[in-house]
Structure formats: structure tokens, C-alpha cells
Amino acid sequence: MRVVDLRRLHNPASPQGFRAIAAFSLELTPEIKLFDLQLIEARDGRLNVYPPKSGNGSLTAALAPSVRRDIAALAIKEIDSDQHRRNSYV
């Protein structure tokens, strides 16, 4: 499982205090990829991952809390790695 196509988001927090930090795809295996997951930061600093919503507003996938934490950790690692790569070119 790996994070691919990560895009940093710079949107303001919602009225409830949630802020989307990044959107990304998750390659579960070379044959299976989930698109447009979001890494969300809560007001208290906790991070969570949410799958995209369908056209009628329902979620497109169900992820157990432990899996969400694992995916969030992978996304943060990719963000940190991306930042490191950009800083090495400065």
C-alpha cells in the first residue's frame, strides 16, 4: 500500500474547524487504486482520512479506524518526503 499523486491543499478550515491538508490516491496493490482520498486535520490536531463522496453524497468506501490511521501516517510521510525533495532543490 502506498500513497501516490499527492496534492497539498491550502483551503481554510470549515466552520467546524476541519481542514483538508491533502488529496491523494492510494495504491493498495499494483492492480487496485483508490482515487481522491483526503487527509483532514481536526480542530484538536488529529488527522483522519476520508474517501470521496459519490454524486448523491454517500461515501464511496468504508475504512476501519486503524486503516485510516495507517493511511494518514503514509500520507504524512509522503508530505514530509515531498517537502524534503523540494528543499533539496533550493
C-alpha positions in Angstrom: 0.0 0.0 0.0 1.4 3.4 -1.0 0.3 7.0 -1.4 0.6 8.3 -5.0 -0.4 11.6 -6.8 -0.4 13.6 -3.5 -1.6 17.2 -3.9 -1.3 19.7 -1.0 -4.4 21.6 -0.3 -4.4 25.1 1.1 -8.1 25.6 1.9 -9.3 27.4 5.1 -10.8 25.4 7.9 -14.5 24.6 7.8 -16.8 26.3 10.4 -16.5 23.2 12.5 -12.7 23.5 12.4 -11.8 20.7 10.0 -9.1 21.5 7.3 -8.3 19.4 4.3 -4.5 19.1 4.1 -4.0 16.9 1.1 -5.8 14.8 -1.5 -4.2 11.7 -2.9 -4.6 8.3 -4.5 -3.9 5.1 -2.6 -2.4 2.2 -4.4 -3.5 -0.9 -2.5 -1.8 -3.2 -5.0 -0.5 -2.6 -8.5 -3.9 -3.7 -9.7 -6.1 -1.7 -7.2 -6.1 2.1 -6.7 -8.4 4.4 -4.7 -8.7 7.9 -6.0 -9.2 11.3 -4.3 -8.9 10.4 -0.6 -8.5 13.4 1.6 -6.3 13.9 4.7 -8.2 16.0 7.1 -7.0 17.8 10.2 -9.4 18.2 13.1 -9.5 21.2 15.4 -7.6 19.3 18.0 -4.8 18.4 15.6 -5.9 14.7 15.0 -5.6 13.5 11.4 -8.1 11.3 9.6 -8.5 10.0 6.0 -11.8 10.2 4.2 -12.8 8.6 0.9 -14.5 10.8 -1.7 -18.3 11.1 -1.8 -20.4 9.9 -4.6 -22.7 12.1 -6.6 -25.5 11.5 -4.1 -23.3 12.4 -1.1 -22.7 8.9 0.2 -19.1 7.7 0.9 -17.5 5.6 -1.8 -15.6 3.3 0.7 -15.7 2.2 4.3 -12.3 2.3 6.2 -11.8 0.9 9.7 -10.3 3.4 12.1 -7.0 1.5 12.3 -6.7 1.6 8.5 -7.5 5.3 8.4 -4.6 5.9 10.9 -2.3 3.8 8.8 -3.2 5.6 5.6 -2.9 9.0 7.4 0.6 8.0 8.5 1.6 7.1 4.9 0.2 10.4 3.6 2.1 12.4 6.2 5.3 10.5 5.4 4.7 11.4 1.7 4.1 15.0 2.5 7.3 15.1 4.6 9.2 13.4 1.8 7.8 15.8 -0.8 8.9 18.7 1.3 12.3 17.3 1.7 12.6 16.8 -2.1 11.6 20.4 -2.7 14.0 21.8 -0.1 16.9 19.8 -1.7 16.4 21.9 -4.9 16.6 25.3 -3.2 
